């Protein structure tokens, strides 16, 4: 559809700090911590508090072109941008210089960024291949064929998918060493996300969310009716999206959805956080 105020020092992205209160439902604090970023189709990034469920800031800019990812500590964000600049940028949330770390080629633009566990490197997709690069834009290296990479916070591995089908909504999920070696097939599905330990993954298959060991095995369904799952930085929770409002035929348009948080076991009641978002996209969760 590839996760505090943001001050953009060079004018690339315009920041609109959201006042907490008037339109947001009041929710009780939970033990979930950190910030969750979600992307919609209006070139907007919405940042919500995982603890309270309230919006803490929004980024709106004509330069935002797609998905992004919060760094593990929640202090940086990587975002796809187009047309100025044409590529992938990283920027500190507290304000500072924006860096372009990967640029568009003649045929493909970089996208679906994923931070490593230290916040010093990124994996991303460009065309049919996955690349890695340092956060300063140096050391760009092509790794392996695949898409929607997720860099394990706890191990030097990446998870990704191949052969995605729009008809089935799934592909084949693989894990490989960060240098592209030791490739292994895990399961049929899409959009894998590593547990912080690197020992498990969560992914989508059809309308539901599953988890599987990074060593392989039989996937286990843990959430019905959800997509875009990610782990919390401490691995105790899973955030995911769920459509809440769709146009009734014969009307046309996009569905709106919300973010939900659930204990990683999949038990209990999913707690909604943040507002309803039109054509809700990828989620990322930072500390």
Buried (B, 14 or more C-beta within 10 A) or exposed (E): BBBBBBBBEEEBBBBEBBEEEEEBEEBEEBEBBBBBBBBBEEBBBBBBBBBBBBBBBBBBBEBBBBBBBBBBBBBBBBBBBBEEBBBBBBBBBEEEEBBBBBBBEEEEBBBBBBBBBEBEBBBBBBBEBBBBBBBEBEEBBEBBBBBBBBBBBBBEBBBBBBEBEEEEBBBBBBBBBBEBEEEEEBBBBBBBBBBBEBBBBBBBBBEBBBBBBBEEEEBEEBBEEBBBBBBBBBBBBBBBBBBBEEEEEEEEEBEBBBBBBBBBEBEEEBBBBBBEBBBBBBBBBBB
